Amino acid sequence: MKKTIKIIGPAYPFRGGLASYNERLAREFQNQGNQVEIETFTIQYPSLLFPGKSQYVEGKAPENLKIKRTVNSVNPFNWLKTGSRIRREKPDLLMVRYWLPFMGPALGSICRIARKNKHTKVICLADNIIPHEKRPGDRLLTHYFMKSIDGMVAMSQSVLNDIDSFNAKLPRALCPHPLFDNFGDRIEQSKAKTLLQLDQKTSYLLFFGFIRDYKGLDILLRAMADERLAKLPVKLIVAGEFYTKADPYLQLLSDLDLNKRVILHTDFIPNEKVNQYFSAADLVVQPYKSATQSGVTQIGYHFEKAMLVTNVGGLSEIIPDQKIGYVVEPNASAIADAIVDFYQNKRQISFEQNIKEEKKKFSWESMVQAFWSVYDRIS
């Protein structure tokens, strides 16, 4: 029997991986015959708390998706109004995205009110339960939110384990982050380099996504200073907006004499240009200091690109070491060793061939099935 579903979380006109993910998941629910509506924010982050240049994308709304702006993250009266309306509308499933304790009061209040209709089942899709960048009050806010849901789907074992510290009896399922297949097709590497005005004779590494301290760009820059890498015709592209202070990274570039070997494209990368960056690169590098899972990895899978990740959180769960890339310790020496091995031993072709098979594990159908498996276990 087909269901009515509401998704609460970032979506158009908000930008970023969370919005892209929620829109793609909504399409998959629709593809299976369900009636789906996304309720996104009127105010997501107050401007004082937002670290980037803009929260919004340009261009038209996604076609064939019902998206309404209804949720104000900082207005308790809005939480009461939104929760009461959803309670009356009685969707079968209320899927709520949780990625930051700041959202705990708003989302927790809406879910508490909505589920009072004794019909709607509330299932959370959790990016993080315990955030990468900890702040006072995080556990208290998350505890409030966790008391408002009936079940949870996690995308890494580390997040699944974190659930026990809040509610050991909560129905839950584990499903890896599906492929981000909504950024177009891979293009010829030479064409991608031309579009990005890159040198055809140079090989490129890619660090992609919003720049935050826990993502370890400083470690990767120190790896780039390795004498062995300095002798190779290899440069690093940093593609993504600074969500932290840029000055320490710019100073590190200068101190390590890397300004000619690191290309900074530190504006927001629009969806229609994502395929250019991944197609131009040989190896996608994620030198994270902490992590649960990463959408960047699933973009890499979609474009069938070799990847290097650090052995933190859930990253090693989805990158088979030495098969499609590398899992290394989060330090400059280990990262440099892997990059040197990649080029000296010509690993690119074999890694990319292996990815073609490995990527089949990460389907959106599996993610939808994970929700229904939790749904069926909720009394």
DRENDO-1510 file (C-alpha; in Angstrom, 1 decimal, always signed):
<recs>
REC; n; res; u; v; w
REC; 1; MET; +0.0; +0.0; +0.0 .
REC; 2; LYS; +1.5; +3.4; -1.0 .
REC; 3; LYS; +2.1; +5.9; +1.7 .
REC; 4; THR; +1.9; +9.6; +2.3 .
REC; 5; ILE; +5.3; +11.0; +3.3 .
REC; 6; LYS; +6.5; +14.3; +4.5 .
REC; 7; ILE; +10.3; +15.1; +4.6 .
REC; 8; ILE; +11.5; +17.9; +6.9 .
REC; 9; GLY; +14.9; +19.2; +6.1 .
REC; 10; PRO; +17.0; +21.4; +3.8 .
REC; 11; ALA; +15.8; +21.6; +0.2 .
REC; 12; TYR; +15.4; +24.2; -2.5 .
REC; 13; PRO; +16.1; +27.2; -2.3 .
REC; 14; PHE; +18.8; +26.1; +0.2 .
REC; 15; ARG; +22.0; +24.8; -1.2 .
REC; 16; GLY; +24.4; +22.1; -0.3 .
REC; 17; GLY; +24.6; +18.3; +0.0 .
REC; 18; LEU; +21.8; +18.0; +2.5 .
REC; 19; ALA; +19.4; +19.7; +0.2 .
REC; 20; SER; +20.5; +17.7; -2.8 .
REC; 21; TYR; +20.2; +14.5; -0.8 .
REC; 22; ASN; +16.7; +15.2; +0.4 .
REC; 23; GLU; +15.5; +16.1; -3.0 .
REC; 24; ARG; +16.9; +12.9; -4.5 .
REC; 25; LEU; +15.4; +10.8; -1.7 .
REC; 26; ALA; +12.0; +12.4; -2.3 .
REC; 27; ARG; +12.2; +11.4; -6.0 .
REC; 28; GLU; +13.0; +7.8; -5.0 .
REC; 29; PHE; +10.0; +7.6; -2.7 .
REC; 30; GLN; +7.9; +9.1; -5.5 .
REC; 31; ASN; +9.3; +6.6; -8.0 .
REC; 32; GLN; +7.9; +3.8; -5.8 .
REC; 33; GLY; +4.4; +5.3; -6.0 .
REC; 34; ASN; +4.3; +7.2; -2.7 .
REC; 35; GLN; +2.9; +10.8; -2.3 .
REC; 36; VAL; +5.8; +12.9; -1.1 .
REC; 37; GLU; +6.1; +16.5; +0.1 .
REC; 38; ILE; +9.2; +18.3; +1.4 .
REC; 39; GLU; +8.8; +20.9; +4.1 .
REC; 40; THR; +12.0; +23.0; +4.2 .
REC; 41; PHE; +12.9; +26.2; +6.1 .
REC; 42; THR; +11.8; +29.8; +6.0 .
REC; 43; ILE; +14.8; +30.4; +8.2 .
REC; 44; GLN; +17.4; +27.7; +8.4 .
REC; 45; TYR; +20.3; +29.4; +10.2 .
REC; 46; PRO; +20.2; +33.0; +11.5 .
REC; 47; SER; +22.7; +35.0; +9.4 .
REC; 48; LEU; +25.0; +35.5; +12.5 .
REC; 49; LEU; +25.4; +31.7; +12.8 .
REC; 50; PHE; +25.9; +30.9; +9.1 .
REC; 51; PRO; +29.6; +30.6; +8.2 .
REC; 52; GLY; +29.3; +30.8; +4.4 .
REC; 53; LYS; +28.6; +33.6; +1.9 .
REC; 54; SER; +25.0; +32.6; +1.1 .
REC; 55; GLN; +22.5; +29.9; +2.1 .
REC; 56; TYR; +20.7; +29.9; -1.2 .
REC; 57; VAL; +21.1; +28.6; -4.7 .
REC; 58; GLU; +20.3; +30.4; -7.9 .
REC; 59; GLY; +18.1; +29.1; -10.6 .
REC; 60; LYS; +14.7; +27.3; -10.8 .
REC; 61; ALA; +13.2; +24.9; -8.3 .
REC; 62; PRO; +13.5; +21.1; -9.0 .
REC; 63; GLU; +10.8; +19.9; -11.3 .
REC; 64; ASN; +8.1; +17.5; -10.2 .
REC; 65; LEU; +8.8; +17.9; -6.5 .
REC; 66; LYS; +6.5; +19.5; -4.0 .
REC; 67; ILE; +8.6; +21.7; -1.7 .
REC; 68; LYS; +7.1; +24.2; +0.8 .
REC; 69; ARG; +9.0; +26.6; +3.0 .
REC; 70; THR; +7.3; +26.2; +6.4 .
REC; 71; VAL; +9.9; +25.7; +9.2 .
REC; 72; ASN; +11.5; +28.5; +11.2 .
REC; 73; SER; +14.4; +27.1; +13.2 .
REC; 74; VAL; +14.4; +29.8; +15.8 .
REC; 75; ASN; +10.6; +30.6; +16.3 .
REC; 76; PRO; +8.8; +28.4; +18.9 .
REC; 77; PHE; +5.4; +29.7; +17.7 .
REC; 78; ASN; +6.3; +28.4; +14.2 .
REC; 79; TRP; +7.1; +25.0; +15.7 .
REC; 80; LEU; +3.7; +24.8; +17.4 .
REC; 81; LYS; +1.9; +25.9; +14.2 .
REC; 82; THR; +3.9; +23.5; +11.9 .
REC; 83; GLY; +3.6; +20.5; +14.2 .
REC; 84; SER; -0.1; +21.1; +14.8 .
REC; 85; ARG; -0.8; +21.2; +11.0 .
REC; 86; ILE; +1.2; +18.1; +10.3 .
REC; 87; ARG; -0.7; +16.3; +13.2 .
REC; 88; ARG; -4.0; +17.2; +11.4 .
REC; 89; GLU; -2.7; +16.2; +8.0 .
REC; 90; LYS; -1.7; +12.7; +9.3 .
REC; 91; PRO; +1.0; +11.6; +6.9 .
REC; 92; ASP; +1.9; +8.0; +7.3 .
REC; 93; LEU; +5.6; +8.8; +7.5 .
REC; 94; LEU; +7.3; +11.9; +8.8 .
REC; 95; MET; +11.0; +11.7; +7.8 .
REC; 96; VAL; +13.1; +14.3; +9.6 .
REC; 97; ARG; +16.8; +15.0; +8.8 .
REC; 98; TYR; +19.1; +15.5; +11.8 .
REC; 99; TRP; +22.6; +16.8; +11.4 .
REC; 100; LEU; +23.2; +19.5; +14.0 .
REC; 101; PRO; +22.1; +19.8; +17.7 .
REC; 102; PHE; +21.1; +23.5; +17.0 .
REC; 103; MET; +18.1; +22.0; +15.1 .
REC; 104; GLY; +17.1; +19.8; +18.1 .
REC; 105; PRO; +14.6; +22.2; +19.6 .
REC; 106; ALA; +12.8; +23.1; +16.4 .
REC; 107; LEU; +12.7; +19.6; +14.9 .
REC; 108; GLY; +12.1; +17.9; +18.2 .
REC; 109; SER; +9.1; +20.1; +19.0 .
REC; 110; ILE; +7.5; +19.7; +15.6 .
REC; 111; CYS; +7.9; +15.9; +15.7 .
REC; 112; ARG; +6.5; +15.7; +19.3 .
REC; 113; ILE; +3.3; +17.5; +18.3 .
REC; 114; ALA; +2.9; +15.7; +14.9 .
REC; 115; ARG; +3.0; +12.2; +16.3 .
REC; 116; LYS; +0.3; +12.9; +18.9 .
REC; 117; ASN; -2.2; +12.0; +16.1 .
REC; 118; LYS; -1.3; +8.3; +16.9 .
REC; 119; HIS; -1.0; +7.6; +13.2 .
REC; 120; THR; +2.2; +9.3; +11.9 .
REC; 121; LYS; +5.4; +7.5; +12.5 .
REC; 122; VAL; +8.5; +9.7; +12.8 .
REC; 123; ILE; +11.8; +8.3; +11.5 .
REC; 124; CYS; +15.0; +10.3; +11.6 .
REC; 125; LEU; +17.7; +10.1; +8.9 .
REC; 126; ALA; +20.8; +10.9; +11.0 .
REC; 127; ASP; +24.0; +12.4; +9.6 .
REC; 128; ASN; +25.4; +12.8; +13.0 .
REC; 129; ILE; +24.2; +12.3; +16.5 .
REC; 130; ILE; +27.4; +13.6; +18.1 .
REC; 131; PRO; +28.7; +16.5; +15.9 .
REC; 132; HIS; +32.2; +16.8; +14.6 .
REC; 133; GLU; +32.6; +20.3; +16.1 .
REC; 134; LYS; +31.3; +20.0; +19.6 .
REC; 135; ARG; +29.7; +22.9; +21.5 .
REC; 136; PRO; +28.2; +23.3; +25.0 .
REC; 137; GLY; +24.7; +21.9; +25.2 .
REC; 138; ASP; +25.0; +19.5; +22.2 .
REC; 139; ARG; +24.0; +16.4; +24.2 .
REC; 140; LEU; +21.1; +18.1; +25.9 .
REC; 141; LEU; +19.7; +19.4; +22.6 .
REC; 142; THR; +20.1; +16.0; +20.9 .
REC; 143; HIS; +18.6; +14.2; +23.8 .
REC; 144; TYR; +15.5; +16.4; +23.5 .
REC; 145; PHE; +15.3; +15.6; +19.8 .
REC; 146; MET; +15.8; +11.8; +20.3 .
REC; 147; LYS; +12.8; +11.7; +22.6 .
REC; 148; SER; +10.6; +12.9; +19.7 .
REC; 149; ILE; +11.2; +10.2; +17.2 .
REC; 150; ASP; +10.0; +6.6; +16.7 .
REC; 151; GLY; +13.0; +5.2; +14.7 .
REC; 152; MET; +16.2; +6.1; +13.0 .
REC; 153; VAL; +18.2; +5.3; +9.8 .
REC; 154; ALA; +21.9; +5.8; +10.1 .
REC; 155; MET; +24.4; +5.9; +7.2 .
REC; 156; SER; +27.5; +4.6; +9.1 .
REC; 157; GLN; +28.1; +2.2; +11.9 .
REC; 158; SER; +29.6; +4.9; +14.1 .
REC; 159; VAL; +26.3; +6.9; +14.1 .
REC; 160; LEU; +24.4; +3.7; +14.7 .
REC; 161; ASN; +26.6; +3.0; +17.8 .
REC; 162; ASP; +26.0; +6.6; +19.0 .
REC; 163; ILE; +22.3; +6.0; +19.2 .
REC; 164; ASP; +22.7; +3.7; +22.2 .
REC; 165; SER; +23.9; +6.5; +24.4 .
REC; 166; PHE; +20.5; +8.2; +23.9 .
REC; 167; ASN; +18.0; +5.4; +23.4 .
REC; 168; ALA; +19.2; +1.8; +23.2 .
REC; 169; LYS; +15.8; +0.4; +22.3 .
REC; 170; LEU; +15.1; +2.7; +19.4 .
REC; 171; PRO; +14.3; +0.8; +16.2 .
REC; 172; ARG; +17.0; +1.5; +13.7 .
REC; 173; ALA; +18.6; +0.5; +10.4 .
REC; 174; LEU; +22.0; +1.0; +8.8 .
REC; 175; CYS; +22.2; +1.9; +5.1 .
REC; 176; PRO; +25.2; +3.5; +3.5 .
REC; 177; HIS; +24.9; +6.9; +1.9 .
REC; 178; PRO; +23.6; +6.2; -1.7 .
REC; 179; LEU; +25.3; +7.5; -4.8 .
REC; 180; PHE; +24.9; +11.1; -5.6 .
REC; 181; ASP; +23.8; +10.6; -9.1 .
REC; 182; ASN; +22.2; +14.0; -9.7 .
REC; 183; PHE; +25.3; +15.9; -10.8 .
REC; 184; GLY; +25.3; +14.9; -14.4 .
REC; 185; ASP; +27.6; +12.5; -16.2 .
REC; 186; ARG; +31.4; +12.1; -16.2 .
REC; 187; ILE; +33.0; +13.9; -19.1 .
REC; 188; GLU; +36.4; +13.4; -20.8 .
REC; 189; GLN; +39.2; +14.4; -18.6 .
REC; 190; SER; +40.8; +16.7; -21.2 .
REC; 191; LYS; +37.4; +18.5; -21.7 .
REC; 192; ALA; +37.0; +18.9; -18.0 .
REC; 193; LYS; +40.5; +20.4; -17.7 .
REC; 194; THR; +39.7; +22.8; -20.6 .
REC; 195; LEU; +36.5; +23.9; -19.0 .
REC; 196; LEU; +38.3; +24.6; -15.7 .
REC; 197; GLN; +41.2; +26.3; -17.5 .
REC; 198; LEU; +43.7; +23.7; -16.2 .
REC; 199; ASP; +46.9; +22.5; -17.8 .
REC; 200; GLN; +46.5; +19.3; -19.8 .
REC; 201; LYS; +49.9; +17.9; -18.9 .
REC; 202; THR; +49.4; +18.2; -15.2 .
REC; 203; SER; +47.6; +15.6; -13.0 .
REC; 204; TYR; +45.2; +16.8; -10.3 .
REC; 205; LEU; +44.1; +15.8; -6.9 .
REC; 206; LEU; +40.7; +17.0; -5.7 .
REC; 207; PHE; +39.6; +18.2; -2.2 .
REC; 208; PHE; +35.9; +19.0; -2.6 .
REC; 209; GLY; +33.2; +20.5; -0.5 .
REC; 210; PHE; +32.8; +23.1; +2.2 .
REC; 211; ILE; +36.0; +23.7; +4.1 .
REC; 212; ARG; +35.7; +23.1; +7.8 .
REC; 213; ASP; +38.5; +22.4; +10.3 .
REC; 214; TYR; +37.5; +18.8; +10.9 .
REC; 215; LYS; +37.9; +18.0; +7.2 .
REC; 216; GLY; +41.7; +18.2; +7.5 .
REC; 217; LEU; +42.7; +20.4; +4.6 .
REC; 218; ASP; +45.7; +21.5; +6.7 .
REC; 219; ILE; +46.9; +17.9; +6.8 .
REC; 220; LEU; +46.6; +17.5; +3.1 .
REC; 221; LEU; +48.5; +20.7; +2.5 .
REC; 222; ARG; +51.3; +19.4; +4.6 .
REC; 223; ALA; +51.3; +16.2; +2.6 .
REC; 224; MET; +51.6; +18.2; -0.6 .
REC; 225; ALA; +54.8; +19.7; +0.8 .
REC; 226; ASP; +56.4; +16.2; +0.8 .
REC; 227; GLU; +59.6; +16.2; -1.4 .
REC; 228; ARG; +58.4; +13.2; -3.4 .
REC; 229; LEU; +55.2; +14.9; -4.4 .
REC; 230; ALA; +57.0; +18.1; -5.2 .
REC; 231; LYS; +58.8; +16.2; -7.9 .
REC; 232; LEU; +55.7; +14.9; -9.6 .
REC; 233; PRO; +53.6; +16.9; -12.1 .
REC; 234; VAL; +50.7; +16.9; -9.7 .
REC; 235; LYS; +48.7; +19.8; -8.3 .
REC; 236; LEU; +45.8; +20.0; -5.8 .
REC; 237; ILE; +42.5; +21.6; -6.5 .
REC; 238; VAL; +40.6; +22.9; -3.5 .
REC; 239; ALA; +37.0; +23.3; -4.6 .
REC; 240; GLY; +34.6; +24.6; -2.1 .
REC; 241; GLU; +33.7; +27.5; +0.1 .
REC; 242; PHE; +35.4; +28.3; +3.4 .
REC; 243; TYR; +33.1; +27.6; +6.3 .
REC; 244; THR; +35.9; +28.5; +8.7 .
REC; 245; LYS; +38.5; +31.2; +8.8 .
REC; 246; ALA; +40.6; +31.1; +5.6 .
REC; 247; ASP; +43.7; +32.9; +6.9 .
REC; 248; PRO; +45.4; +30.0; +8.6 .
REC; 249; TYR; +45.1; +27.9; +5.4 .
REC; 250; LEU; +46.4; +30.7; +3.2 .
REC; 251; GLN; +49.3; +31.3; +5.6 .
REC; 252; LEU; +50.1; +27.6; +5.5 .
REC; 253; LEU; +50.1; +27.7; +1.7 .
REC; 254; SER; +52.7; +30.5; +1.9 .
REC; 255; ASP; +54.8; +28.9; +4.6 .
REC; 256; LEU; +55.0; +25.6; +2.7 .
REC; 257; ASP; +55.6; +27.4; -0.6 .
REC; 258; LEU; +52.6; +25.7; -2.2 .
REC; 259; ASN; +50.9; +28.6; -3.9 .
REC; 260; LYS; +51.9; +27.4; -7.4 .
REC; 261; ARG; +50.9; +23.8; -6.6 .
REC; 262; VAL; +47.5; +24.3; -5.0 .
REC; 263; ILE; +44.6; +25.8; -7.0 .
REC; 264; LEU; +41.9; +27.5; -4.9 .
REC; 265; HIS; +38.4; +27.6; -6.2 .
REC; 266; THR; +36.9; +28.6; -3.0 .
REC; 267; ASP; +33.5; +29.9; -4.1 .
REC; 268; PHE; +30.4; +27.7; -3.8 .
REC; 269; ILE; +30.5; +25.1; -6.6 .
REC; 270; PRO; +27.1; +25.0; -8.3 .
REC; 271; ASN; +25.6; +21.6; -9.1 .
REC; 272; GLU; +26.1; +22.0; -12.9 .
REC; 273; LYS; +29.9; +22.3; -12.4 .
REC; 274; VAL; +30.5; +19.4; -10.0 .
REC; 275; ASN; +31.1; +16.9; -12.9 .
REC; 276; GLN; +33.9; +19.2; -14.2 .
REC; 277; TYR; +35.9; +19.0; -11.0 .
REC; 278; PHE; +35.5; +15.2; -10.5 .
REC; 279; SER; +36.1; +14.5; -14.2 .
REC; 280; ALA; +39.3; +16.5; -14.2 .
REC; 281; ALA; +40.8; +14.8; -11.1 .
REC; 282; ASP; +42.7; +11.5; -10.9 .
REC; 283; LEU; +42.2; +11.0; -7.1 .
REC; 284; VAL; +39.7; +12.5; -4.7 .
REC; 285; VAL; +41.3; +13.1; -1.3 .
REC; 286; GLN; +39.3; +13.3; +2.0 .
REC; 287; PRO; +41.9; +13.9; +4.8 .
REC; 288; TYR; +39.2; +14.2; +7.5 .
REC; 289; LYS; +40.2; +14.4; +11.2 .
REC; 290; SER; +36.7; +13.1; +12.2 .
REC; 291; ALA; +33.8; +11.9; +10.2 .
REC; 292; THR; +30.7; +9.7; +10.1 .
REC; 293; GLN; +30.0; +9.4; +6.4 .
REC; 294; SER; +30.5; +11.8; +3.5 .
REC; 295; GLY; +28.5; +12.8; +0.5 .
REC; 296; VAL; +31.8; +13.6; -1.3 .
REC; 297; THR; +32.6; +9.9; -1.3 .
REC; 298; GLN; +29.3; +9.0; -3.0 .
REC; 299; ILE; +29.9; +11.7; -5.6 .
REC; 300; GLY; +33.3; +10.1; -6.2 .
REC; 301; TYR; +31.6; +6.7; -6.6 .
REC; 302; HIS; +29.2; +8.1; -9.1 .
REC; 303; PHE; +32.0; +9.5; -11.3 .
REC; 304; GLU; +34.0; +6.4; -10.8 .
REC; 305; LYS; +37.0; +8.1; -9.3 .
REC; 306; ALA; +39.7; +6.6; -7.1 .
REC; 307; MET; +39.5; +8.0; -3.6 .
REC; 308; LEU; +41.7; +8.4; -0.5 .
REC; 309; VAL; +40.0; +8.7; +2.9 .
REC; 310; THR; +41.4; +8.7; +6.4 .
REC; 311; ASN; +40.6; +5.9; +8.9 .
REC; 312; VAL; +38.1; +7.9; +10.9 .
REC; 313; GLY; +34.3; +7.4; +11.6 .
REC; 314; GLY; +32.5; +5.5; +8.8 .
REC; 315; LEU; +34.7; +6.4; +5.9 .
REC; 316; SER; +36.7; +3.2; +5.9 .
REC; 317; GLU; +33.4; +1.2; +5.8 .
REC; 318; ILE; +32.7; +2.2; +2.2 .
REC; 319; ILE; +36.2; +2.5; +0.7 .
REC; 320; PRO; +37.9; -0.9; +0.3 .
REC; 321; ASP; +41.6; -0.2; +0.9 .
REC; 322; GLN; +43.9; -0.9; -2.1 .
REC; 323; LYS; +40.9; -1.9; -4.2 .
REC; 324; ILE; +39.3; +1.4; -5.2 .
REC; 325; GLY; +41.5; +3.7; -3.3 .
REC; 326; TYR; +43.2; +4.1; +0.1 .
REC; 327; VAL; +42.3; +4.2; +3.8 .
REC; 328; VAL; +45.2; +5.8; +5.7 .
REC; 329; GLU; +45.8; +7.4; +9.1 .
REC; 330; PRO; +45.0; +11.1; +9.3 .
REC; 331; ASN; +48.5; +12.4; +9.1 .
REC; 332; ALA; +50.5; +14.1; +6.3 .
REC; 333; SER; +53.1; +11.3; +5.9 .
REC; 334; ALA; +50.5; +8.5; +5.4 .
REC; 335; ILE; +48.6; +10.6; +2.9 .
REC; 336; ALA; +51.7; +11.5; +0.9 .
REC; 337; ASP; +52.8; +7.8; +0.9 .
REC; 338; ALA; +49.4; +6.8; -0.7 .
REC; 339; ILE; +49.5; +9.6; -3.3 .
REC; 340; VAL; +53.0; +8.7; -4.3 .
REC; 341; ASP; +52.0; +5.0; -4.6 .
REC; 342; PHE; +49.0; +5.9; -6.7 .
REC; 343; TYR; +51.1; +7.7; -9.3 .
REC; 344; GLN; +54.3; +5.6; -9.2 .
REC; 345; ASN; +52.5; +2.3; -9.5 .
REC; 346; LYS; +49.8; +3.6; -11.9 .
REC; 347; ARG; +46.8; +2.5; -9.8 .
REC; 348; GLN; +44.2; +4.7; -11.5 .
REC; 349; ILE; +43.0; +2.2; -14.2 .
REC; 350; SER; +42.6; -0.7; -11.8 .
REC; 351; PHE; +40.9; +1.3; -9.1 .
REC; 352; GLU; +38.4; +2.8; -11.5 .
REC; 353; GLN; +37.6; -0.7; -12.9 .
REC; 354; ASN; +36.9; -2.0; -9.4 .
REC; 355; ILE; +34.7; +1.0; -8.6 .
REC; 356; LYS; +32.3; +0.0; -11.4 .
REC; 357; GLU; +31.4; -3.1; -9.5 .
REC; 358; GLU; +31.7; -1.7; -6.0 .
REC; 359; LYS; +29.3; +1.2; -6.6 .
REC; 360; LYS; +26.4; -1.1; -7.2 .
REC; 361; LYS; +26.1; -1.5; -3.4 .
REC; 362; PHE; +24.9; +2.1; -2.9 .
REC; 363; SER; +21.4; +2.4; -4.3 .
REC; 364; TRP; +18.6; +4.7; -3.4 .
REC; 365; GLU; +16.2; +1.7; -3.5 .
REC; 366; SER; +18.2; +0.3; -0.5 .
REC; 367; MET; +17.8; +3.6; +1.4 .
REC; 368; VAL; +14.0; +3.6; +0.9 .
REC; 369; GLN; +13.8; +0.0; +2.0 .
REC; 370; ALA; +15.8; +0.8; +5.2 .
REC; 371; PHE; +13.0; +3.3; +6.1 .
REC; 372; TRP; +10.3; +0.8; +5.6 .
REC; 373; SER; +12.1; -1.8; +7.6 .
REC; 374; VAL; +12.2; +0.6; +10.5 .
REC; 375; TYR; +8.6; +1.7; +9.9 .
REC; 376; ASP; +7.4; -1.9; +10.1 .
REC; 377; ARG; +9.1; -2.4; +13.5 .
REC; 378; ILE; +7.5; +0.6; +15.1 .
REC; 379; SER; +4.5; -0.4; +17.2 .
</recs>
